[in-house]
């Protein structure tokens, strides 16, 4: 009887984690470059009441062991880096990647982080920075009084200044890919950091080896499918209710057992 209480408790805990994941996905349906996450689960080691025995020529040997499962455990959370929809913004500093690459950001502490969010701005010194003010790498500085910034699909950046009929090249944006992008660690602010699980970054020119091309004047939407998440949430609610029902039933059976004389 106690096994059912413990097993149902693990099921309720798993569904709570699943709901936490769904809530985070839904909260970020409007977050630029956000990638949906799914919780993965595995069954717990079963309690073996009787092992499997070798066949007896005379018969009478149970053909399979007697085991009782002990519930569920959390395996991992998997982030899906599928392409989100590109939305036109008409902002010349908004950049979207059509492909698998990431922009590299130099954080305030000097470390590297990676992002799919291309809503860049110019800081007081003319450098391209993200929404938190951290610098895009390689660094690109837009000259003062620039009237037009043009970013080619291959990452080449041109700036047009007053009094000049020809734009000047001010830098080249690089993209970065990983052998296993699902192994990247999310650190908030639309940023990821490299881990042993992700493998070492591969530095590429936009358009090379699946890194993707850059689309100026677009942003990549979150790849969360709100309808699917709502369906998953209903399934989680039902599973949680069923597990809680198991707890109630086991408790009633224990009460009946303790009332016996």
N, C-alpha and C positions, 0 to 999 in steps of 0.2 A: 504493500500500500504506500509505503514511504517513497518507493521508486517513482510512482506516478506524480507525487507532489513535487519531487525534485525535477523530474522530466518536464512537467508543465511549467515550472518556474523558469527553466532554461529557455523554453519556447517563448514565454512572455518577454524575457529579457532580449531575446533575438528580435522579436517583433518591435520592441521599443527602439532598438538600434536601427532597424530597417526604417521605422517612421522618422527617426532623426535624420537619416540620409535623404529620405524623400522631402522632408521639410526644407532641408538645405538646398536641394535641387530647385524646389518651387520658389524659394526666396530669391534665387539667382536667375530666374527666367529672363530678367532684363539686364543682367550683368554682361558687359562686353567681353567676349572671348571665354566665357565660363564653360566648363566641360562637366557633364553630368557624371554622377558617382552612383555605383550600385554596391550594396553590401553583399558579401558572399559568405555562405555558411557551410558547415560540415557536421555530420553526425558525431556524437560523442562515442567513446569506446563502450561497447556493449558489455553487460554483466553476464558472464558465462556461468550458467547454473550446471550445465553438463556439457562436456566436450564431445567432439565427434570421435567415435570409436572405429577401430578396424573391423571390416566385415567378418562375421562369423559364419563358416560354412553351414552350420546347423540353423542359421537364421536367428531372428529375435534381436538383432543389433539395430539400434536407432540409426536411421540413415543420415541424420543431420543433428548438429548440436542444439542444445536448449539455451537460447540467449535472449536477454531483454535489453532493449536500447535504453540509454540513459539521457537522451535528449539531444540538444543541438549546441554547437559552439560557433563563435565568430571566426571565420577564416581570414578574409581580407576585405578591403574596399577597393573596387576597380573603377578607375576613371576612364571614360570613353572620349578619346580625342578625335571623334568624327567631326567633319566640317560643319560649322554653323552657317546659317544663311547670311549672305552679305547684304547690307542695307546701305543705300546711298545717303550721304549726309551733306554733300557739296562743300565740306570743309577740307581745304587743301592739306591740312596736317593730320587728317584721319587716314589711317592706313590699315588695310585688311590683307591677311595672307590667304591666298587660295592654294592650299597645299598643307604639308605636314610640318613646316618650319616654325620656329619661335624667334621673336626678337630677344636680344640679350640686353639686360639692364645692369648698369653698375650701381649698386646700392650705396647708401651713405657710408657704410663701414668698409667699402672697397670690394666687397664680395660680389659674385655674379648671381643674377637671377634671370629667369626666362618667362616670357609672357606671350599670349596670343592677342592681348588687347593693344590695339594700335591707335588709341585716342591720345595722340601726342600733342604737346604744346611747346611754346618757346619760352625759356626763362629770361631773366633780366640780362643775361650775357649773350642771348641768342642761341643757346644750345637747345636741341630737341630733348625734351624730358617727358616722363609719364605723368599721370595725374598726381603722384606724390612728390614730384620734383626730382626724381632719380633719373640719371642720364642714360639715354640710349647709347649703346656701344655697337660699332665705333662711333665716337663722338662726331656730331654734325652741327656746325654753327651757321646759322642763317645771318647774312650780313644785315646791318641796320638799314631801315627804309626799304627793305625788299618788298616789291609789289606782287610778285608771283613766285610760288614754290612749285616745282614740278618734280614728281617722283616717277621714274620709269618702272615698268614691270620687273626689270632686272636689278632694281635697287639704286640706280644712279639718281642722285639728287641735284637739281639745277635751281638756281635762284636768279631772278631778274630784278635789277635795281634801277632806280630812275636815272635817265640820261644815257642808258645803255640799250642798244637794240638787240644785243645778243646775251643770252643767259649764260651764267658761269657755273661750272660744276663745283659743288661744295662738299661732296662726299659720296660714299657708296654704303648703302645699308646691307648688312650681312644677315643671313638666316642660319639657324642652328637646329639640327635634328639630333635624335637620340635613338640608340638601338631598341630601347624599351621605354617609350614615353610614359606608360602607365606607372613606371617606377619612380617618376618625379614626385617630389614632396611639395605639396601646396603650403605656402607660408602666409597666405593672405595678400590682399591688395592686387589680385589677379596675377600673382607671381608664383613661380615654381623654382625649386633649387635641385641641382643634380645630386643623385645618390648613387650608391654602389649598384642598386637595383636598376637604375635607369641606363647605366653605362655612360661612357664619356661622350661629351658633346662632339658633334661633327659640324665644322664650320663650312658653310656653303654660300655660293653666290645665288641669289634668287633665280629660280628656273633650273637649277642643277639638281640631279639625283632625288627628285621628289620633294625638294624643300619648298616648292611652290613659288608663285609669283606675287608681287605686291600690287594691290589695287588702291590707287589714290582716290580719296573722296568717298571711301566706304569703311564700314566697321563690321566686324564679324559678330553676329548675335550669339547668345547662348544656344547650345545644342540640346537643351532640355526640352522634351516633348511634354507639355503640361497635361495633355489628355492621358498619356500613358502613366504619368506620375499619379494622377487622380485615381486611375484604375488600380494602380499598385497600392495606393493608400486605402482603398476600400478592402482589398484583399488582406492587407495587414490588420485592419480593424477586425475583420471576421476571424482571422487566425488568432488574434489576441483574445477575443471573446471566447473562442473554443478552448484555448489553453486555460483561461480563467475558470471556465466551466468544469474542466478536469480537476482543478484545485478544489472547487466547491464540492464536487462529487466525492473526491477522495476524503475530504474533511468529514462529509456526512457519513461515509462508510466507517471511518475511524471512530466517530461518535457512536455509531451503532455497535461497533465492536467493543468499545469500552463500557457500554451499558449492559452488556451480557453478564449474567450471573450464573 
